[in-house]
Amino acid sequence: YMTTRHLDDAIFKLESEAKWPISVISGIQTIKGVKSAVNDENTTRLVVTYDRRMVNISNITAKFDQQNLNVTLLNQVNHRQHQNTMKKEEEELEAS
């Protein structure tokens, strides 16, 4: 709990149907306070885990603006809450 209590997940969607540029993902990972930036299976969504004490969403979206990417913030949630939701959805899929 102590290591994750200040972490949030921001879920972004790339508006073009193209894949996330590797340079953007690696650029976001270099922001101080960002713990990870991972794109999902269909590659149009990007989950950025960051320490909300050190990073604002605007720090992250500035990287998108620099690359002229059209990006939408889909959700911003507590990291542990997001992990629990994903685990619950996975368990529901396995049960059906």
Steps between C-alpha positions, in 0.01 A plus 500: 500500500771749598677468166187545287286744699617806305473336159229577245436348160409722208348319203541675167357413157679581180236649269664389178483127441879486479716339768656703778842626388777334700669840538193639679481206741870520580475880536220465755702242692780757543272745687605509866226329702364284217525135604389339173338563164350190338279470193228236496446212261316702235771768538269805485487533879790596722501456878739734681568426867639803680557649845239775533725686748762549228315507167193677368298373205612815316863378518394184317268663245776749410691204351202421277477865392871505411437210260175652364304195614124518543447328836202470735525440874252217555541457874714593796478261796690390806757238395388236752135554408586454131696181574209357703251585224716333235542189718126480563422535126753228419344265757152567356626418150656175620177400678283549190 
